């Protein structure tokens, strides 16, 4: 037991339900908070108690610190779990919890401030001996940007110092593009984060996005739980995640080295709780290199693939650590088994990547062995334009990557979402594309494979993809008869396949 008897979940949607599930398993009561627009939401029904914290816009409800704290005090909650997004990385929220004598299930305000700012986090990592991408901090104006870019060498990347999620980020190929890019990045960063500071670093093209999951307690124990490959992105936001990485250059020695660097980074800021160190991972003929990007001081959306390959419940680990207990496992106890892949299902136009809010006429989610669905959307649910368009995460596991991907294709074929646009077809095309099947991916994968975004742009792509998928299925059927007898099944013929022809 942890001593925590009631936890308020300061979030909505699938992550709120995810936290509540672990609480329920361990006899901890839960409190949901909701906006006026979320009165009928599933996370409200899934909690033991629920409190309305304001109007539909998040700034007046889910981001209103005083209202969240008041809800915790009113319901006598011992702790608050912020999930991800919203207040999860706000140092001022951590400080408000301290003042209210409510446990925050997350790191300290000091750690959030240090690692939440890209400039201070880079400086802290340099001091800790963590490799970073060459760059220049806090570039105040275009004149300084010109000098910095010339020193670093083109192409360069402009990034917002005070935020993430792709906001305020620009790749600049040459000096002629710099002024407009700098002005646009500054303007976007100011609008998104209230902080227009920009820094510049060398743009490493053709790299992967590989991150290390960490868990740390208040007694100096820090473990890493392997890597996740999050290279497939649109507009610098993740679409597909895998554990472990599909890179042919990843091995146990390199994984241990990256994990040791991530642990060193966490210890440098006396980190506590769940966190993720994100790296640029460069595959090179002479051997791979990796560079610190940033630290996410919260639970990640893609934590499900780590849970499926390590057998850990990361939310339970978070709760135990926040209650003052030490980690009950050491680094040697962490073993990656098999392979997991996650597809983020967005309510959006899959070509233009624009949100597609509305009423879900029908939702049918896949089931079966080693298939996990995290969602708060069902038939009749309203997908609001006020919040993030992600409506579900589908995660599959297999003893090998090929089997995990085969299961994902079957899961996608079994999924039905009507009434709004989604990116389900995009995911299925990715799962069948030859380069993806071979593990040849970078953060520019979707740009380099427009045929998976807009089908038909490359005439023979679908036939090649289906041939590759069929080859994988044949290989699996030969090598895993015993596994199929234990519950596997080949994907059934469906509208998905008809649409691919």
LINBELZI-V331883 format. One record per backbone hydrogen bond with DSSP energy under -0.5 kcal/mol. NH is the residue of the N-H (numbers start at 1). CO is the residue of the C=O. Records with the same first field share a line. If there is no record, write none. Layout:
NH=CO, CO
This chain:
5=3
7=29
8=79
9=31
10=8, 81
11=9
15=12
16=12
17=13
18=14
19=15
20=16
21=17
22=18
23=19
24=20
25=21
26=22, 23
27=24
28=23
29=5, 27
31=7
32=49
33=9
34=51
36=54
38=35
39=36
41=38
42=376
44=41
45=41
46=42
47=44
48=30
49=30
51=32
53=34
54=34
60=57
61=58
63=58
64=61
65=63
68=64
69=65
70=66
71=67
72=68
73=69
74=70
75=71
76=73
77=72
78=6
79=6
80=103
81=8
82=80
88=85
90=87
91=89
93=90
94=90
95=91
96=92
97=93
98=94
99=95
100=96
101=98
102=97
103=78
105=80, 103
106=104
112=108
113=109
114=110
115=111
116=112
117=113
118=116, 161
121=117
122=118
123=119
124=120
125=121
126=122
127=123
128=124
129=126
130=125
133=292
136=200
139=198
140=138
145=141
146=142
147=143
148=144
149=145
150=146
151=147
152=148
153=149
155=172
156=172
157=201
158=170
159=199
160=167
161=197
163=160
167=164
169=166
170=158
172=156
173=171
177=174
178=175
179=175
181=177
182=178
183=179
184=180
185=181
186=182
187=183
188=184
189=185
190=186
191=187
192=188
193=189
194=190
195=189
198=139
199=159
200=136
201=157
202=134
203=155
204=202
205=203
207=204
208=281
210=208, 279
211=228
212=277
213=226
214=275
215=223
216=273
217=221
220=217
222=220
223=215
225=213
228=211
229=242
230=209, 228
232=240
233=231
234=237
237=234
239=232
240=232
241=342
242=229
243=340
250=247
255=251
256=252
257=253
258=254
259=255
260=256
261=257
262=258
263=259
264=260
265=261
266=262
267=263
268=264
269=265, 266
270=267
271=266
273=216
275=214
276=296
277=212
278=276, 294
279=210
280=291
281=208, 279
282=280, 289
283=281
284=282
287=284
289=282
291=280
292=131
293=278
294=278
295=115
296=276
297=295
298=296
299=83
303=300
304=301
305=302
306=302
307=303
308=304
309=305
310=306
311=307
314=312
317=313
318=314
319=315
320=316
321=317
322=318
323=319
324=321
325=320
333=330
334=331
335=333
337=309
339=398
340=243
341=396
342=241
343=394
344=239
345=343, 392
346=344
347=389
348=346
349=354
350=348
353=349
354=349
356=347
358=383
360=381
361=359, 418
362=418
364=416
371=368
372=395
374=393
375=373
376=391
380=360
381=378
383=358, 381
384=382
387=384
391=345
392=345
393=374
394=343
395=372, 393
396=341
397=370
398=339
404=400
405=401
406=402
407=403
408=404
409=405
410=406
411=407
412=408
413=409
414=410
415=412
416=364
418=362
423=346
427=423
428=424
429=425
430=426
431=427
432=428, 429
433=429, 430
437=433
438=434
439=436
440=435
441=439
443=207
445=442
448=444
449=445
452=449
453=449, 450
454=450
455=453
457=454
459=457
461=458
464=460
465=461
466=462
467=463
468=464
469=465
470=466
471=467
472=468
473=469
474=470
475=471
476=472
477=473
478=474
479=475
480=476
484=480
485=481
486=482
487=484
488=483
498=494
499=495
500=496
501=497, 498
